[in-house]
Amino acid sequence: MKKYLVLLLMVTSLFVIPFKVEAGYKTVLGDDYETKNLKETLESEEMQLSGNYSESDKQVTIYLFRGQGCSFCRAFLTYINSIVPEYGKYFKLVSFEVWNNEQNWYLLNRTSYFLDKQLAQGVPYIIIGEKVFGGYSEEYNEDIVKAIKTLYDTPKADRYDVFEKAAEGGFPTKDEIIQIANELNGEEEGENNSQSSGTDTKSNLLIILCTLGFVAAGTVAVILYERSRFNRLEYLLRKSATVKVEPKSKKK
């Protein structure tokens, strides 16, 4: 009986394990990154998938870099969920959570630098073919649908996929991203130090001017005080010089 149970578990694992790996990870240049599909992403934000939805190879992929609990990410997911009944047949979602997953965070910045030659400014960071949306606003809705339909109408062999493109070269490594980030931090610190130095110089100059002002005021006060004393003394001397001295009377 035990042999049959072990055999059953082994056979079951052949189907279950590959499915979990395929559904929960995206392989980029040989490395596996943890991901969620549309349904899983919505559920992680306590949202329910609207309409009948299924995934297939015909659909185009929306890559979403997001933060768990990010309000703008949630707003984008709310919109995507709302268009599932009408456009769900055209797209599927692969999301990377970056606030709690360091490996995904590096992938976000490697990808943004590959596409835009700069580190990501935040999330959501949305990629649909060659179209990139840094952030989300309702103003993007029309462009998002247009990007989905344009990519869907493109022959599958010609569809742009950023990670397939990365395999051709030019995709920065994690170490390169760290170096770029350090250089940017160094420039910002230099600017801050320069501004601080300028502020310190102005403060020191103000202190010197105030000190000189106090010294000058004190000197003037001393001079005026001494002049006042001199004038008083001079007045007293002149007054004493004009006093008449009566001659002493002779003794009788």
C-alpha distance (Angstrom), angle and dihedral (degrees) to the residues before:
residue distance angle dihedral
M1 . . .
K2 3.80 . .
K3 3.79 90.8 .
Y4 3.80 90.6 56.1
L5 3.82 91.5 49.1
V6 3.82 91.7 51.0
L7 3.80 90.9 47.7
L8 3.81 91.0 48.7
L9 3.82 91.0 51.2
M10 3.81 91.5 49.2
V11 3.80 92.7 50.5
T12 3.80 91.8 45.8
S13 3.81 91.7 50.5
L14 3.80 90.6 56.1
F15 3.81 88.8 64.6
V16 3.81 101.2 33.0
I17 3.83 101.6 46.2
P18 3.84 97.9 50.5
F19 3.79 89.7 47.0
K20 3.80 92.8 53.7
V21 3.79 93.0 47.8
E22 3.80 92.3 49.0
A23 3.80 94.0 46.4
G24 3.79 97.5 41.9
Y25 3.81 104.7 40.3
K26 3.78 140.7 52.3
T27 3.78 117.9 -154.2
V28 3.80 113.9 -140.6
L29 3.80 118.3 178.8
G30 3.78 91.6 -24.0
D31 3.81 97.2 -46.9
D32 3.81 124.1 107.0
Y33 3.80 118.5 -133.0
E34 3.78 124.2 -166.2
T35 3.80 112.3 -112.7
K36 3.78 142.6 167.1
N37 3.79 129.3 -144.0
L38 3.80 123.1 -132.2
K39 3.79 96.6 -84.6
E40 3.80 93.6 45.9
T41 3.80 92.4 46.0
L42 3.80 92.4 51.4
E43 3.79 91.5 47.1
S44 3.82 90.8 51.2
E45 3.82 86.7 59.7
E46 3.83 91.4 44.6
M47 3.80 92.7 -107.7
Q48 3.78 128.2 134.6
L49 3.80 123.2 -131.3
S50 3.81 111.0 -112.4
G51 3.81 123.2 -138.2
N52 3.76 129.7 -5.0
Y53 3.77 109.0 -44.1
S54 3.77 134.7 174.5
E55 3.78 134.9 161.8
S56 3.78 128.7 -122.7
D57 3.80 140.5 165.1
K58 3.80 90.0 -103.6
Q59 3.78 92.9 67.4
V60 3.77 122.5 90.9
T61 3.81 118.7 -120.3
I62 3.77 124.2 -115.5
Y63 3.80 109.6 -159.2
L64 3.79 112.1 -152.6
F65 3.80 125.3 -172.7
R66 3.79 106.4 -165.0
G67 3.78 145.6 163.1
Q68 3.77 121.6 -126.6
G69 3.80 106.6 -108.0
C70 3.82 94.3 10.4
S71 3.82 106.9 150.1
F72 3.82 94.7 -148.4
C73 3.81 90.7 48.7
R74 3.78 89.4 50.9
A75 3.81 90.6 49.5
F76 3.81 89.8 53.8
L77 3.81 91.5 48.0
T78 3.80 89.7 49.3
Y79 3.78 90.0 54.8
I80 3.81 94.6 45.1
N81 3.79 89.5 49.0
S82 3.81 90.5 50.9
I83 3.82 92.8 57.0
V84 3.81 95.3 47.4
P85 3.83 93.8 97.8
E86 3.83 91.3 55.2
Y87 3.80 104.8 27.7
G88 3.80 104.8 17.0
K89 3.79 91.4 105.2
Y90 3.81 89.6 63.3
F91 3.81 102.0 54.3
K92 3.76 148.3 31.9
L93 3.79 128.8 -164.2
V94 3.79 131.6 -126.0
S95 3.79 110.7 -175.2
F96 3.81 129.9 -169.4
E97 3.81 117.4 -159.6
V98 3.82 107.3 -145.6
W99 3.81 107.3 173.9
N100 3.79 93.6 70.3
N101 3.79 100.2 24.6
E102 3.80 116.2 68.9
Q103 3.81 94.4 -170.1
N104 3.81 90.8 54.8
W105 3.80 90.1 47.0
Y106 3.80 90.8 56.7
L107 3.81 89.8 47.1
L108 3.81 89.3 53.5
N109 3.80 92.1 54.6
R110 3.79 94.0 41.0
T111 3.80 88.3 53.1
S112 3.81 95.8 44.8
Y113 3.80 91.3 48.8
F114 3.79 90.5 48.4
L115 3.81 91.1 52.1
D116 3.81 104.0 32.0
K117 3.83 105.3 16.2
Q118 3.78 90.2 -120.7
L119 3.77 138.7 85.4
A120 3.79 117.4 -97.1
Q121 3.79 114.1 -87.1
G122 3.79 92.7 -150.7
V123 3.78 145.1 -61.3
P124 2.92 147.5 -22.3
Y125 3.77 93.8 51.2
I126 3.80 108.1 177.8
I127 3.81 127.2 -168.6
I128 3.80 123.8 -170.6
G129 3.78 109.4 171.2
E130 3.80 106.1 -58.2
K131 3.79 92.2 -19.5
V132 3.81 116.2 101.2
F133 3.79 126.5 -168.4
G134 3.80 114.0 -165.7
G135 3.78 100.4 -160.8
Y136 3.78 128.9 -15.7
S137 3.79 136.5 -92.5
E138 3.80 132.0 159.7
E139 3.80 85.6 -112.8
Y140 3.82 87.3 71.5
N141 3.81 94.7 58.7
E142 3.79 96.7 92.8
D143 3.80 92.4 45.9
I144 3.80 91.3 48.1
V145 3.81 92.5 55.2
K146 3.80 90.4 44.3
A147 3.82 91.2 51.6
I148 3.82 91.1 49.6
K149 3.80 94.3 49.8
T150 3.81 93.6 42.5
L151 3.80 91.6 52.7
Y152 3.81 91.6 43.7
D153 3.82 91.5 52.4
T154 3.81 89.8 52.0
P155 3.82 113.7 94.2
K156 3.78 108.6 -97.6
A157 3.80 93.2 -118.9
D158 3.81 90.2 55.6
R159 3.79 98.7 45.0
Y160 3.80 113.9 121.4
D161 3.79 114.6 -121.4
V162 3.78 115.6 -179.4
F163 3.80 94.6 -147.7
E164 3.77 94.0 48.1
K165 3.79 87.5 49.2
A166 3.80 89.6 50.0
A167 3.79 89.7 60.9
E168 3.80 88.5 66.0
G169 3.81 90.5 65.6
G170 3.77 141.6 -93.5
F171 3.80 95.5 83.5
P172 3.85 106.9 135.8
T173 3.79 120.6 -124.6
K174 3.78 125.9 -125.2
D175 3.82 90.3 -104.8
E176 3.80 91.2 52.6
I177 3.80 90.3 51.8
I178 3.81 90.2 51.0
Q179 3.81 90.1 50.8
I180 3.82 92.0 48.6
A181 3.80 90.9 48.8
N182 3.81 91.4 49.6
E183 3.80 91.4 49.8
L184 3.80 91.3 50.4
N185 3.81 90.8 48.5
G186 3.80 89.2 49.2
E187 3.81 91.5 53.5
E188 3.79 91.6 48.5
E189 3.81 91.1 49.4
G190 3.81 89.4 48.8
E191 3.79 91.1 52.3
N192 3.79 90.9 46.8
N193 3.82 91.1 49.1
S194 3.80 90.5 48.6
Q195 3.78 91.5 50.5
S196 3.80 90.2 45.3
S197 3.83 90.7 49.7
G198 3.80 91.0 51.0
T199 3.78 91.0 48.9
D200 3.80 91.6 48.6
T201 3.82 91.0 50.5
K202 3.80 91.4 51.9
S203 3.80 91.0 47.4
N204 3.82 92.5 49.5
L205 3.80 91.3 48.3
L206 3.80 90.6 50.5
I207 3.80 91.0 50.3
I208 3.84 91.2 50.2
L209 3.80 92.3 49.1
C210 3.80 91.9 48.0
T211 3.82 90.8 48.7
L212 3.81 91.7 49.9
G213 3.79 89.3 48.4
F214 3.80 92.1 53.2
V215 3.81 91.3 46.7
A216 3.81 91.9 49.8
A217 3.81 91.9 47.1
G218 3.81 90.8 48.7
T219 3.81 91.9 49.1
V220 3.81 92.1 50.6
A221 3.80 90.4 48.1
V222 3.83 91.5 51.9
I223 3.82 91.8 47.6
L224 3.79 92.0 49.5
Y225 3.79 91.1 47.1
E226 3.80 93.1 49.7
R227 3.81 91.5 45.9
S228 3.76 89.2 51.3
R229 3.81 91.0 52.4
F230 3.83 91.1 46.9
N231 3.80 92.2 50.4
R232 3.81 90.2 49.6
L233 3.79 91.7 50.4
E234 3.79 91.5 47.2
Y235 3.79 90.3 50.6
L236 3.79 92.3 51.8
L237 3.81 92.2 48.6
R238 3.78 92.5 50.7
K239 3.77 91.3 47.0
S240 3.79 92.5 51.9
A241 3.81 91.2 49.0
T242 3.81 91.5 58.7
V243 3.82 96.3 50.9
K244 3.82 110.9 113.2
V245 3.81 115.9 -128.3
E246 3.78 112.8 -144.2
P247 3.87 113.3 -140.1
K248 3.80 115.1 -115.3
S249 3.82 114.5 -105.7
K250 3.81 118.6 -113.7
K251 3.74 118.6 -110.0
K252 3.73 115.9 -106.5
